[in-house]
Amino acid sequence: MTFATTLSLPRLPSMDSFARKIAQWREAWELHRKYLTLLDELQSMSNRDWDDIGQSRLNAHEIARQTIYGR
């Protein structure tokens, strides 16, 4: 015979885990917003500005990604 003390109920995720996920999502969203802001700024630069820094306009996405995410 099975007793109530040996039954296991499904575990619900703790509120700490949920709060951590929300914090991670907010951090990722903030980084993405910074990436888009920097990308807009880079894309608004003139060709002369790009020549001055010795880069191509085609590198804007890569520069923004490395600056914000460090990868």
PAZAPA-4460 file (N, C-alpha, C; in steps of 0.05 Angstrom, whole numbers, plus 32768, in hexadecimal, padded with zeros to 4 digits):
% residues 71
    n_x    n_y    n_z   ca_x   ca_y   ca_z    c_x    c_y    c_z   seq   type   mol
   8011   7FE9   8000   8000   8000   8000   8012   8019   8000     1      M     A
   800B   802D   7FF0   801A   8045   7FEE   8010   805A   8002     2      T     A
   8022   8065   8010   801B   8079   8023   801F   8095   8018     3      F     A
   8011   80A8   8022   8013   80C4   8018   802F   80CF   801A     4      A     A
   803E   80C6   802E   8059   80D1   8031   806C   80C8   801B     5      T     A
   8066   80B3   800D   8078   80A9   7FF8   8070   80B4   7FDD     6      T     A
   8059   80C1   7FDB   8051   80CD   7FC2   8061   80E6   7FBD     7      L     A
   8068   80EA   7FA4   8077   8103   7F9E   8065   8114   7F8B     8      S     A
   8063   812D   7F92   8054   813F   7F81   8066   814D   7F6D     9      L     A
   805C   8154   7F56   806D   8162   7F43   8077   817C   7F4F    10      P     A
   8091   8182   7F4A   809D   819A   7F55   8097   81B2   7F43    11      R     A
   808F   81C7   7F4F   808B   81E0   7F40   80A5   81F0   7F40    12      L     A
   80AA   81FE   7F2B   80C2   820F   7F2B   80C0   8224   7F41    13      P     A
   80D6   8229   7F4E   80D6   823C   7F63   80D4   8259   7F58    14      S     A
   80CC   826B   7F68   80CA   8287   7F60   80E6   8292   7F5B    15      M     A
   80FA   8288   7F69   8116   8292   7F64   811E   828B   7F47    16      D     A
   8117   8273   7F3E   811E   826B   7F23   8110   827C   7F0F    17      S     A
   80F7   8282   7F14   80E7   8292   7F02   80F2   82AF   7F02    18      F     A
   80F9   82B9   7F18   8104   82D4   7F1A   811F   82D6   7F0B    19      A     A
   812F   82C1   7F0E   8149   82BF   7EFF   8144   82C0   7EE1    20      R     A
   8131   82B1   7ED8   812B   82B0   7EBB   8122   82CC   7EB1    21      K     A
   8112   82DA   7EC1   8109   82F4   7EB9   8121   8307   7EB8    22      I     A
   8133   8306   7ECC   814B   8317   7ECC   815C   8311   7EB4    23      A     A
   8160   82F8   7EAD   816F   82F1   7E95   8163   82FC   7E7C    24      Q     A
   8148   82FA   7E7A   813A   8304   7E63   813E   8322   7E60    25      W     A
   813B   8330   7E77   813F   834E   7E77   815B   8355   7E6F    26      R     A
   816F   8347   7E79   818A   834D   7E72   818F   8348   7E54    27      E     A
   8185   8332   7E4A   8188   832D   7E2D   817A   8342   7E1C    28      A     A
   8163   834B   7E25   8154   835F   7E16   8163   837A   7E17    29      W     A
   816F   8381   7E2E   817E   8399   7E30   8197   8399   7E1E    30      E     A
   81A5   8382   7E1D   81BC   837F   7E0C   81B4   8382   7DEE    31      L     A
   819D   8376   7DE7   8194   8378   7DCB   818C   8394   7DC4    32      H     A
   8180   83A3   7DD7   8179   83BF   7DD2   8192   83CF   7DCE    33      R     A
   81A7   83CA   7DDE   81C1   83D9   7DDB   81CD   83D2   7DC0    34      K     A
   81CB   83B9   7DB8   81D6   83B0   7D9E   81C8   83C0   7D87    35      Y     A
   81AE   83C1   7D88   819F   83CF   7D73   81A5   83ED   7D73    36      L     A
   81A8   83F9   7D8A   81AF   8415   7D8C   81CA   841A   7D80    37      T     A
   81DE   840A   7D87   81F9   840D   7D7C   81F9   8408   7D5E    38      L     A
   81EA   83F4   7D55   81E9   83EE   7D38   81DD   8406   7D29    39      L     A
   81C8   8412   7D33   81BC   842A   7D26   81D0   8440   7D25    40      D     A
   81DF   8444   7D3A   81F4   8459   7D3B   8209   8454   7D26    41      E     A
   8212   843B   7D24   8227   8434   7D11   821D   8437   7CF4    42      L     A
   8204   842F   7CEF   81F9   8431   7CD4   81F4   844E   7CCC    43      Q     A
   81F2   8460   7CDF   81ED   847C   7CD8   8208   848B   7CD2    44      S     A
   821E   847D   7CD6   8238   848A   7CD1   823C   848E   7CB3    45      M     A
   824B   84A3   7CAC   8250   84A8   7C90   8267   8496   7C86    46      S     A
   826A   8495   7C6C   8281   8485   7C61   829C   8491   7C6A    47      N     A
   829D   84AB   7C6D   82B6   84B7   7C76   82BC   84AE   7C93    48      R     A
   82A8   84AD   7CA4   82AC   84A3   7CBF   82B7   8486   7CBF    49      D     A
   82AC   8476   7CAE   82B5   845A   7CAC   82D2   8459   7CA2    50      W     A
   82D9   846A   7C8F   82F4   846B   7C85   8307   8474   7C9C    51      D     A
   82FE   8487   7CAC   830F   8491   7CC2   8316   847C   7CD6    52      D     A
   8303   846A   7CDC   8309   8454   7CEF   8314   843B   7CE2    53      I     A
   8317   843C   7CC7   8324   8426   7CB9   8313   840D   7CB8    54      G     A
   82F9   8410   7CB7   82E7   83F9   7CB6   82D4   83FC   7C9E    55      Q     A
   82C7   83E7   7C97   82B3   83E7   7C82   8297   83E8   7C8E    56      S     A
   8285   83F5   7C80   8269   83F7   7C89   825D   83DA   7C8C    57      R     A
   8268   83C7   7C7D   825E   83AC   7C7E   8264   839E   7C99    58      L     A
   8276   83AA   7CA9   827D   839E   7CC3   826C   83A8   7CDA    59      N     A
   8258   83B9   7CD4   8248   83C5   7CEA   823C   83B0   7CFC    60      A     A
   8230   839C   7CF1   8223   8387   7D02   8237   8379   7D13    61      H     A
   824E   8372   7D08   8263   8364   7D17   826E   8376   7D2D    62      E     A
   8273   838F   7D27   827E   83A1   7D3B   826A   83A5   7D52    63      I     A
   8250   83A8   7D4C   823C   83AB   7D61   823A   8392   7D72    64      A     A
   823A   837B   7D65   8238   8361   7D73   8250   835D   7D86    65      R     A
   8268   8362   7D7C   827F   835E   7D8D   8281   8373   7DA3    66      Q     A
   8278   838B   7D9E   8278   83A0   7DB3   8265   8399   7DC9    67      T     A
   824D   8391   7DC2   8238   838D   7DD7   823A   8371   7DE4    68      I     A
   823D   835D   7DD4   823D   8341   7DDE   8259   8336   7DE4    69      Y     A
   826E   8343   7DD8   8289   833A   7DDD   8290   831F   7DD1    70      G     A
   8281   8317   7DBC   8287   82FE   7DAF   8291   8302   7D93    71      R     A
***
